[in-house]
Amino acid sequence: VTNTTAKGRTFFSQSFLIKYLVDKELEIPQITVIVSNKISKSAVARNRIKRALRDGVHQVIEQIRPATYVLIGKKTAIDKTMLELKQEVLLALQKSKIIKPK
């Protein structure tokens, strides 16, 4: 994760940010989801956010470019529903051009 954050690129969304590092040797994307204790002390709330972010990514996993990705949840994600978070993930992946064009 530290290598990704130091040398990679960052894309900011309202409820999370995506840090990624393109690695030509990778054949499939490596994705990590992080939601800190600072976001919520409740493990249930943190896991709900993680689950929504993962679900959003898994809907388009075949289209994602091979790289190392870290999705980091923000405090604003607590107020969003699972569906809103999934849609935001899809929109962010398209805007950041992480998803390969069809």
ABEGO torsion letter per residue (X at the ends): XAAAAAABBBBBBAABBBBBBBBAABABBBBBBBBBAAABABAAAAAAAAAAAAAAAAAAAAABBBBBBBBBBBAAAAABBAAAAAAAAAAAAAAAGABBBX
